[in-house]
């Protein structure tokens, strides 16, 4: 009814501006809740995204070596298999990183001795049991874990109180193990291979220097199989 009356009075000089102002006011009032809601939702989404965008980083105790290449040639058939390993070495502390870096060539040479022997048998087994074109294999280690957030003052104070209470009782609270960014290898073969290389590296390096050996990537290439495709 109100709009109809304004329409009939369109000849009045002030009626047209009044109609425009009234319509604009209605539009702004109607749009305001939606714009505020949209802004709040976008801000919340941005805040959520920023909280979830915590990316894992390579720890400063890890030595990333150049890719290790290995070629195996079977004696009877002359079959060639070319392999590449990405191997990381985790030091026990920041201080032992330099020790590993200095002796890294000797460690890699020792790794190659292990890999040559183990991969020769693996190549024989794959050559005998798998068809050409189906012998290749690729392994990618699981992504690094994100470190936990730093403890709050309340948590640290609670830990100190618990340690003092245990000390008064003659008890000892076990220390939390240091954060390990490497989840277990999902492939049992590579989990065993990592343990083997770890023992080899520990023999080459001084005691309490090397904590873990991580195979982050492996892939192979069979030239003869590729030519038959």
Secondary structure, 3 states (H helix, E strand, C coil): CHHHHHHHCCCCCCHHHHHHHHHHHHHHHHHHHHHHHHHHHHHHHHHHHHHHCCCCCCCCCEEECCCEEEEEECCCCCCEEEEEEEEEEEECCCCCHHHHHHCHHHHHHHHHHHHHHHHHHHHHHHHHHCCCCCCCCEEECCCCCCCCCCCCHHHHHHHHHHHHHHHHCCCCCCCCCCCCCCCCCCCHHHHHHHHHHHHHHHHHCCCCCEEEEEEEEEEEECHHHHHHC
